[in-house]
Amino acid sequence: MRIIRLETLTVCLGLLVAAPSIVTAVNAHSGAKGVVKERMELMGVLKDAMKKLTAMFRDEEAYDAKKVSAAALILKDHAGEKMTKLFPEGPVHKPSEALPGIWKSWKEFDNMARDLRVFAGTLSASAGNSRAPMAANGTMMSQGGMMSQGGMMSQGGMMNQGGMMTGEPEATAEMLKTMPPDASFAMVANTCTACHTKFRLKKK
């Protein structure tokens, strides 16, 4: 049994208004070497993919399921262990923006990286699903029920701020794939935001 924890599952369009903070440009860092340079390059790849996704989910560009799926696969391929292996424990020096809290709360950081991989994979799989219509109160509706700031009720169970519990990882993945892509993107975006808030040096 696997529990996927969501730091804050917000699936209303209000999230998309705040999404630009997720895709703040990762500037070229002079002096970066070795693993620090590698992980900055990886974060640059993630930033570019999120920028493409955000533009489509905010309707700044026409929604294209194939492009959404491709960008989501880039996120998936650069998340999980591929990300965490670029954060070996040791002193943090500029120009790194990693906070020491990563290694103090390594399990939480590792879980976020794993969740990003899972959620990006389900976004890729759900990209061709019907997009969720908006209810009068600003929440998204799906065939399985209502998705709101407090949580999401679907045909397979309930996801809320406390997490989602299912019997098997395969069942979890199948359930997530039935969601509207907007909800999947919200899960990806929230995971990025939670990780940046806790583990990345705040820009002045």
N, C-alpha and C positions, 0 to 999 in steps of 0.2 A: 504494500500500500504506500502510495506516495502522496504527500501533501504539498500542493503548490501554494505558496504564500504570496498574496498580492499586497504590496505596501499600501497602496490606496487605489482601488479599482474605481475609476471615474469614467463612465462611458457616455457622458453627455457631450454635446458639442462645445461646452465650456472648456473642456480639456484642449480642444484644437485651437482655441483662441490663445491659450498659454503655450502651445507647442513650440513657438519660435525659440523659447528659452532652452529647449532641448537641443536645438540645432545651431546654437551659438558657434560661430566659426572657430575651428581649432587652427590658430595661426601657426605659421612656420616658426619653430623654436630653434633659434641658433644655439649651437653648443650641445644639442642633444646627441647622445652617443649610446651605442649598445642597446640594451633592452629598453631603456627609456625612449630612445628614438623609435624602436620597433612598436612599442605600445602607443606612442603618439601617432604613428602612421596608421595603426589599426583603428584608433579613435577617429582619425580623419576619414577612413573608409566608412565607418559607421555614421559619421556626421553627414557625408554625402548621400548615403542611402536614406537617412531620416529626412533630409531636406527634400528629396524627391517624393517620399511618401506624404510628408506634411502638406506639400503643395497640392497633391491630389485629394487628400482628405479634407482640406480646407476649401476645395473647389476653386483654387487659384489656377489649376490646370485640369484639363478633362481627365476624368477617372478612366484608367486603362488597367484592367485586371491583370494583363500579362506583365505590364511594367511594375505593378504593385507586387505581384508574385516574385518577380526577379529581384526587386530591391529588398524584399523580405528575406529571400534566400541569402543575400549578401550579409544581412544582419545575422542570420542563423549561422552561417559559415564562420563568422568572426566572433561569435559569442561562446559561452561555455568554457571549456578547458583551453581553447585557443586564446581566449582573453586572459584567463587567470594565470596561465603559465608565464605571462609577461610581467607578472608582479611578484618577483622573488623578494623575500623579506630582506630588509637591509636599510641603511640610512637613506633618507629622501633628500635629494639635492635638486636645486634648480637646474634646468627649467621644468622638471617634473611637477605636475599639478596633483599628484597623488597625496592623500593625507595618511599619516601613520595609522589612523583608525582602521584602515583596510586590514592590517595584520592583527590588530587587537580584536577585530570583529570579522575574522577571516571566513567563518562559516556563513555569516550573513552575506558577505560580499560574494562568496562562491555560489550561494543559492541564487542571488540576483543574476549572476552571469549565466547560470543554468536556466533560470526562468526566462531570460531574454532569448536564449536559444529555442526553448519550447514555444514561447509566444510568437516569435518570428516565424517559426516553422508552421504554426497554425494560421498565421496571417497569410503566408504564402498559399496554404491549402484552401483558405476560405476567400481568397481574393475574388473569385468568380461568383460568390454567393450574392444574393440580393442585398443591397444596402438597406440599413434599417431606416424606416420612416420615423419622423419625429412626432412625439405626442405633444399635446397642448402645453404640458408643463415642462417641455424641454428635454424629456428623457427619450431614449431610443426604444422602440418596440421590436420584438421579434416574435416568431411563431410560438416560441415556448413561453412567452410572458413578457414582463416589463424589465428593462434594464435601467437602473437608476443609480444615483450616487451612493446609495446604501449597499447595492449589490446587484446581482443578476440572477433571475430565475430562468432556467432553461428546461428543456425536456428531460435532460439527464440528471439534473440536480440543482444545487444552489451554490453560487460563488459570491462571497462577500468579503468584507475587510479582514475577516479572520482566516480566510483561505478556502480551499476547495478540497473535499475529500472524496475519493472514489476507490473502487476495489482494485483496479489494475491501471497501470500507466497507459496501456493501449486504449482502454475505454475512455480515459481522460482525453487523450488526443483526439479520438473520434468525436467526442462531444464538443470539444473546442472548435473543430473544423466545421461544425454546423452553424456557428455564429455568424452574424453579419461581419464583414471585414472591418467596419468601423469599430466594433467592439474589440476585435483582435488587435487593431492598431492602438486603441486606448490602453490595452494591457501592455503592449510594447513600450508605448510612450511613458506610462506610469513607472515602469521598471527603470527606464533610463533616468527619469527625473529623480526617483528615490535614490538611485545609486550616485548620481551627480551631487545631490543635496548632502548626502552623508559622507561621501568618500573623495570628493574632488575639491581642491582649493577654490574658494570663491573668488571670482574676478572682481577687482576694484573698479 
